[in-house]
Every structure is written in structure tokens, then in C-alpha cells.
Amino acid sequence: MPTIIALDVSLSMQRTIPGRSEENAITYHQLALKGISQLLEYLSISKLEYVALLTYSSSCELKVDFTRDYDQIKQVVKKVEAVDKLCLMTLMKNVGSIFTTNWGTQSQCQVIAFTDCGLGFGSTSLKTFLQNYAGKENEPEYGWVKAIKPVKWNFICLGVHADNYFTRAVGVYQQLLDLTGVKGQLYMTKAPKDLESSDTSITETLKNPLGGGHKSELGRTAMFEMIEKLCETNYKPYEVSLKCGGYFRLECQVILWPPPLPYQSPENEKATPVSLASKLEICGYLSLSDIGSPSSLSRHLIIPKIEREKPSRRSSDKSGSASKISNEKTPKLDVNNVNYEYEKLEQDIRDFYTKDVKDTEETSGQSTDDADKNSSTGANATLSEMQKESMCALLHGALKVENLAALVLLNPENSWYGFLYSYADSKKKSNLMLNILPPGSNVIPWLGDLQMLGFAEDVLPGETASFPVKADKRSYSQNFVVWINRISLQSDVQKVLRHAKKMPEKTQHFYKELNRIRRAALSIGFIELLEAMATLFDKEAINLTALNANPECMVQLKHASLELRKPANRDLKVSIVPVPVQTVNPTAQGVPPAAANFVFN
């Protein structure tokens, strides 16, 4: 869940917070820096969040790109200086482009803005934007609003409730979220009791309009409370139970990161959002080549939950408990029991780990110094934690070696599925990843109904275990277009470009393959592919011009680019045909210009 920390660097942030003594005076900017430091301290516990630092006023500047090195952000934010007036629209426009460029449109992105809720001035003010935006939501001028709707906005509002300008500005910020439909929340301090009661003296209010007293309602304590509430709402670990098979030992508590959001059906916005069940069950295993690249809602890391054991007060007590464990008699197992083999295996594993713990305890008990005892106790606690069996480690290793994915039932009531697989973000490190599919049992067309999948051993004689659609061959070598994974789509586009470079000999082949891909894209509503291919043709025409290629190549590519962008060509019955090209230059062949029209018409 990438996060952008946006810091307001307008001149109003340099004001001193009212209600504080001269000795304890602090500006809004300085208090915002303390809040950013507190937020980074919370995120550094897990160090899973990618964070970027952005400053905004009338312009926007990316100070630190997305990183997990929080110390770098702390060093850079200390050197930030004030700039000029505030323009919130500049921030919102830049955030949409930054997230789309780095993370696409399916990632759960967040913005945490530290601001005193300034409204701006003139034509760039927030009030002016709201007046112009009303009734013009679908105009191209405000197309950037759709790009920021998947982003969650969190505003840390720095101000006191007795400041009328601040309270009015907070209402305008809430109006912005309501009118644009952007997800967001405003975090602010609690109103003091003297403002809530109606017995406030009018004379005292006139003497001190900001209602300060000797202590301000906005300080470090209030800031830390807002940050704690923010983290509890957005960064609280999402814990579930992962179960594999019927054996009770193959079940453990795991953490999903980032926390999955409830699914809201776009077709029925009034329907109740669907959430994941508290227990996720693995139904079976599929080859990664069979799954391909289906559309998914989100991806999450699977992290085993580690419960830290409290160290004992005395090492002698710990060694005594270990000796008691080692001296316990091994219980006898019933050979006639159905689970005899499982219990015997579990007992062997327990004896193995108990033996290792006993050896480490004896080694640590030989030291006489108290400091050495404390260090050995901490080391033994770490070793015992590392020695515990982990179902996640077993599952990740098996999926990685066998090149498989595990089909997981996320919610049995709504037939909601996902699949686990080993994901490598580098050459040396891989993680267990969960892909969440849209709710429903028929969301991967080439697999069919997921509830009807079975074992390969159960196939009847004469039947094949293959799925209805396979992508072993390149899609352009088949009679129909199949885009199960990215390689098939890339191969189709590359074939069209190869024909384009060999025109005019391959002109007919070029348009044949172009219409074939175009019809397939229109059949599934993949309109974005047409615009992408038109852009590729424009770039390829420029490259061929630089290489002094045949002029007909550029003419046909530009013609195909224009035809792909025409709304009239979105009909499946329409085909794009080549444009007639005069391949001979009459002047270069010595034909008089006056006679050229008669020769080449």
C-alpha cells in the first residue's frame, strides 16, 4: 500500500500556534515535522510500506521517491522551507499521475497531507474550484478527478477550534470530499470543553478570541493522538487464519499486507460490501501455466504471525523448565489409531526440537556472569522462535519448487477465491503472495467453474485433464485469438510491427493481422489496446523515418493510426483497408509536372 506524505509548505504554516507561551512557542510547520517523524516511527516497525515525500504550495515537488528507507525521508524533511501561497488542486493533480506511473490503477494508495487547511486565493482557491466543478463532472477539464478516486486521502488538520477561519475551512475540505466522491477522512483535535459549554464568559472570549488559556489544545500530545488514530485506521495488521488440508497442525495465523479492503460491487453500489472470512482454506493446487494472468482485485503479502515469548526472570527457572520437558516420558502411541503415522511424525519432530533447545540451554547455563546470562537468554529466545515450525515456510517452499499455485477459498458464502504463489521481487528474495480475484466461481474463463475442479487422478478413461483453453502455442498461430497471459498479446503486436517494417511487400499481411487483433479487442471491450497500438504506430513511423525506410511504411502506419482512433471504426463489421500510395515520384522520373496528373491518376 504505497503512501505519499504531502507537506503543506505555504507561508501560513509558518505561523505560531495560538495559546502557547513564548517559551514553548511552536509553528504549524514544526508541529507537522513532529507528526511526520511519529508516523515514520510507526511504519518502521514492519518496514513494509513504500513511502514518498511530497511538498506542495502553488507548485508541487517530489522530494523523495517511493522508498522504505525512512531515515532518508527524515533527513530531507528537516531541510524543507516555506514557499508561497497554497493551491490544493496542484497537489491532487500531481498525486494522480505519480501513483498511476509508479503503481498503476489497481494498487491501494494513500495520501497523508499535513496542512493548516488553507483555502488558497483567487482563481486557484478551493472555493473557486468547487463552484466551477459543480455540474461539469464529465468534462475533459476535470478528468484528473477520476484518477484520484481510488486514492484514499487523509488530512491531518492543524488548527484550533476557536479559530473561525479554520473551522470554516474544515467544512470546505469535507465539501470537497463529498462533491468529488473522493475517499478520505479529516483528522483534527477534540474541541475543548469550554467551547462546548454555553456558559463561556463573553468578556474572556473578547479578550482572547482564540480561546487559548495557558495551554493550547494543539500540541505534541494532540498530534500524536491524531497519528495514532490514523495508523489504527489505515495500517493495522489484518490477521486471518490460513488452513491447509484436514491435518490440524497445518494451520497458522498470518498477516495480510496491505490490509485487503471490502469488495463493493460496481454494478450495485447499495449492496453490502463483501469482506474476507476469518479463516482462509486452501482447496487445491494448480500449475502457474494453467492459471495464466487473470484479472485480480489486489495482491497481498502473506506474513506468518510471530508471537514473542516473554523472557523468564531467572535463567535457572528456564533451564529447570527445559530439563522438565526433556525428562518427561514420551507418551505411547496407539498403533491402531487412524492418525498413527501423523502423530508419530509429529512426535519425532517435537523430540528433535526439544533436544536442540536442551543443548542450547545447557550451553548458556555454563556462564557465570549476569550480563552473559541475559544475553544468552535473549539469544535462546530468538533461537526457539526460529526453530518453531511454520506452515507458511513449508507452503512457500513447495509452491516455489513445484511451480504451483494454491487455490484459496476467501469467503464460502460468496464463492470468493484467490490463489497463493511464490513471488520473487529480486533474484535472492521471494515471498508468499496472495492474488485476490473478483467474487464468483467463474472468474477465470479458461478454467471454468472453480467449484467443479477435481483431481487429475479422477479423470475417466478417454477423457483429458487439460482445460478448455490452453496457451501453449502463440495465439497468432491459432485460428482464434487467446490472450491468457502477456506473452500472447505481446507476440501478436510484435507480429504486426514486423509486417509494418516490410511494407509494401507485406502490406496485405499487415492489415490482415491488424484487423484480426482489432476485432478481438472489440469483442472483449479492450478499447485501450487500440489506442496503445495507434501510439506504437506513431512512434514506429518516426523511427522508420530516421532510418530512411520506404516512404510507404510511414504512410501506411500513419493511416492505420488515424483509423484506429476513429469512433466509427469501433464496429466489428468494419475493416481497415490500405490507403492507395503513389510509389513513383513523377518529377524524379523526368515527367513534366503538367503531365503528371495524366500519368498517375
Residue pairs with C-beta under 8 A, 6 or more apart in sequence:
1 49
1 107
1 108
1 109
1 110
1 257
1 258
1 259
2 49
2 50
2 51
2 52
2 66
2 99
2 102
2 103
2 107
2 109
2 110
3 43
3 49
3 50
3 51
3 52
3 109
3 110
3 111
3 112
4 51
4 52
4 53
4 54
4 95
4 98
4 99
4 109
4 110
4 111
4 112
5 36
5 39
5 51
5 52
5 53
5 54
5 73
5 112
5 114
6 54
6 55
6 56
6 91
6 95
6 111
6 112
6 113
6 114
6 115
7 32
7 36
7 53
7 54
7 55
7 56
7 77
7 80
7 113
7 114
8 32
8 56
8 57
8 86
8 113
8 114
8 115
8 116
8 118
9 29
9 55
9 56
9 57
9 80
9 81
9 82
9 83
10 57
10 82
10 83
10 84
10 85
10 86
10 118
11 82
11 83
11 84
11 85
12 28
12 86
12 116
12 118
13 27
13 28
13 29
13 32
13 82
13 115
13 116
13 158
14 27
14 28
14 29
14 82
15 27
15 28
15 116
16 25
16 26
16 27
17 25
17 26
17 27
17 28
17 31
17 158
17 160
17 216
17 218
17 219
18 160
18 163
18 210
18 212
18 216
19 160
19 210
19 211
19 212
19 213
19 215
19 216
19 217
19 218
20 26
20 212
20 215
20 216
20 219
21 214
26 219
28 116
28 158
29 82
31 158
31 218
31 219
31 220
31 223
32 114
32 156
32 158
33 77
33 78
34 220
34 223
35 114
35 156
35 223
35 224
35 226
35 227
36 73
36 74
36 77
36 114
37 74
38 223
38 224
38 227
39 112
39 227
39 230
39 231
40 51
40 70
40 73
40 74
42 227
42 228
42 231
42 235
43 49
43 51
43 70
43 235
44 70
46 237
46 257
47 68
47 70
48 68
48 257
48 258
48 301
49 68
49 235
49 258
50 66
50 67
50 68
51 64
51 66
51 67
51 68
51 70
51 73
52 62
52 64
52 65
52 66
52 67
52 98
53 62
53 63
53 64
53 73
53 76
53 77
54 60
54 61
54 62
54 63
54 91
54 94
54 95
54 98
55 61
55 63
55 80
55 83
56 86
56 87
56 88
56 90
56 91
56 94
57 82
57 83
57 84
57 85
57 86
57 87
57 90
58 83
58 84
58 85
58 86
58 87
58 90
58 124
59 83
59 87
59 90
60 90
60 91
60 93
60 94
62 94
62 98
63 76
63 77
63 80
64 72
64 73
64 76
66 102
67 73
85 120
85 121
85 124
86 115
86 118
86 119
86 120
87 120
87 124
87 125
88 118
88 120
88 126
88 176
89 124
89 126
89 129
90 124
91 113
92 144
92 145
92 148
93 144
95 111
95 148
95 151
96 144
96 147
96 148
96 151
97 147
99 107
99 109
99 147
99 151
100 147
103 109
105 150
106 296
106 297
106 298
107 298
108 150
108 152
108 258
108 261
108 298
109 150
109 151
109 152
110 151
110 152
110 153
110 154
110 234
111 151
111 152
111 153
111 154
112 154
112 156
112 230
113 153
113 154
113 155
113 156
114 156
114 158
115 155
115 156
115 157
115 158
116 157
116 158
116 159
116 166
117 155
117 157
117 158
117 159
117 166
117 169
117 170
117 173
118 169
119 125
119 126
119 127
119 169
119 172
120 126
122 128
126 172
126 173
126 176
127 172
129 176
130 172
130 175
130 176
130 179
133 142
133 145
133 179
133 180
134 179
136 142
137 145
145 180
145 182
148 182
149 180
149 181
149 182
149 183
150 183
151 182
151 183
152 183
152 184
152 185
152 234
153 177
153 182
153 183
153 184
153 185
154 184
154 185
154 187
154 230
154 234
155 173
155 184
155 185
155 186
155 187
156 187
156 223
156 226
156 227
156 230
157 166
157 170
157 173
157 186
157 187
157 188
158 218
159 166
159 167
159 169
159 170
159 188
159 218
160 166
160 189
160 210
160 211
160 212
160 216
160 217
160 218
161 167
161 189
161 191
161 192
161 195
161 211
161 217
162 192
162 195
162 209
162 210
162 211
162 212
163 210
170 186
170 188
173 186
174 186
176 182
177 183
177 184
177 186
185 233
187 226
187 229
187 230
188 226
189 217
189 218
189 222
189 225
189 226
190 217
190 222
191 217
192 211
192 217
194 200
194 211
195 211
205 211
235 259
236 259
237 255
237 257
237 259
238 255
238 256
238 257
238 259
238 260
239 253
239 254
239 255
239 256
239 305
240 253
240 254
240 256
240 276
240 277
240 278
240 279
240 280
241 251
241 252
241 253
241 254
241 278
241 279
241 280
242 251
242 252
242 253
242 254
242 279
242 280
242 282
242 302
242 391
242 392
242 408
243 250
243 251
243 279
243 280
243 281
243 282
244 250
244 251
244 281
244 282
244 391
244 395
244 406
245 282
247 342
249 342
249 346
249 389
249 391
250 391
250 394
251 391
252 304
252 305
252 390
252 391
252 392
253 304
253 305
254 302
254 303
254 304
254 305
254 392
255 302
255 303
255 304
255 305
256 276
256 300
256 301
256 302
256 303
256 434
257 300
257 301
257 303
258 298
258 300
260 276
260 298
260 300
260 436
261 298
262 273
262 274
262 275
263 273
263 274
263 275
263 297
263 416
263 438
263 439
264 271
264 273
265 271
265 439
274 411
274 414
274 416
274 439
275 411
276 410
276 411
276 416
277 409
277 410
277 411
277 412
280 408
280 409
280 410
281 408
281 409
282 395
282 406
282 407
282 408
282 409
282 420
283 407
283 408
283 409
283 417
283 450
283 453
284 406
284 407
284 453
284 455
285 399
285 402
285 404
285 405
285 406
285 407
286 404
286 405
286 407
286 419
286 447
286 453
287 403
287 404
287 405
288 403
288 404
288 405
288 421
289 471
289 472
290 447
290 467
290 470
291 405
291 419
291 444
291 447
292 444
292 446
292 471
292 484
292 485
293 484
293 485
293 486
294 437
294 443
294 444
295 437
295 438
295 443
296 418
296 435
296 436
296 437
296 438
297 436
297 437
297 438
298 435
298 436
299 423
299 433
299 434
299 435
299 436
300 433
300 434
300 436
301 431
301 432
301 433
301 434
302 392
302 420
302 431
302 432
302 433
302 434
303 392
304 390
304 391
304 392
304 393
306 385
308 381
308 385
309 381
309 384
309 385
311 318
311 377
311 378
311 381
312 318
312 321
312 377
315 364
315 365
315 373
315 376
315 377
316 365
318 361
318 377
318 380
319 361
319 362
319 364
319 365
322 357
322 358
322 361
323 358
323 361
325 354
325 357
325 358
326 354
326 355
326 358
330 347
330 351
331 347
333 340
333 343
333 344
333 347
334 340
337 343
349 389
353 387
353 388
353 389
356 383
356 387
357 380
357 383
357 384
357 387
360 379
360 380
360 383
361 380
363 376
364 373
364 376
364 377
364 379
364 380
367 373
367 376
392 432
395 406
395 420
395 432
396 422
396 430
396 431
396 432
398 404
399 405
399 406
399 420
399 421
399 422
399 432
400 422
400 430
404 421
405 419
405 420
405 421
406 419
406 420
406 421
407 417
407 418
407 419
407 450
407 453
408 417
408 418
408 419
408 420
408 434
409 416
409 417
410 416
410 417
410 418
410 436
411 439
414 439
414 440
415 439
415 440
415 441
415 450
415 451
416 437
416 439
416 440
417 437
417 441
417 443
417 450
418 434
418 435
418 436
418 437
419 434
419 435
419 437
420 432
420 433
420 434
420 435
421 432
421 433
421 435
422 430
422 431
422 432
422 433
423 430
423 431
423 432
423 433
424 430
424 431
425 431
437 443
437 444
441 449
441 450
441 451
442 448
442 449
442 450
443 450
444 450
445 469
446 467
446 468
446 469
446 470
446 471
446 482
446 484
447 453
447 467
448 467
448 468
456 465
459 465
469 482
469 484
471 482
471 484
471 485
471 488
474 488
474 491
475 481
475 482
475 483
475 488
475 489
475 491
475 492
476 491
476 492
476 495
476 513
481 492
481 516
481 517
481 520
482 488
483 489
483 492
483 520
489 529
492 513
492 517
493 517
493 533
493 536
495 513
496 510
496 513
496 514
496 517
496 533
497 536
497 540
499 506
499 509
499 510
499 513
500 506
500 510
500 537
500 540
500 553
500 556
500 557
501 540
501 544
501 549
501 553
503 510
503 550
503 552
503 553
503 556
504 550
504 552
504 553
504 556
504 581
504 583
507 552
507 556
507 578
508 578
510 556
510 560
511 560
511 575
511 576
511 577
511 578
514 533
514 560
514 576
515 575
515 576
517 529
517 533
518 530
518 564
518 569
518 576
519 572
520 526
521 527
521 529
521 530
522 530
522 570
522 572
523 572
527 570
530 564
530 565
531 564
531 565
533 564
534 560
534 561
534 562
534 564
534 565
535 561
537 557
537 558
537 560
537 561
537 564
538 557
538 558
538 561
540 557
541 553
541 554
541 557
541 558
541 561
544 553
544 554
544 557
545 554
551 581
552 581
552 583
555 579
555 581
556 578
556 579
556 581
559 578
559 579
560 576
563 569
563 576
564 576
568 574
569 576
582 600
584 600
586 593
586 595
586 596
586 599
586 600
587 593
587 596
591 599
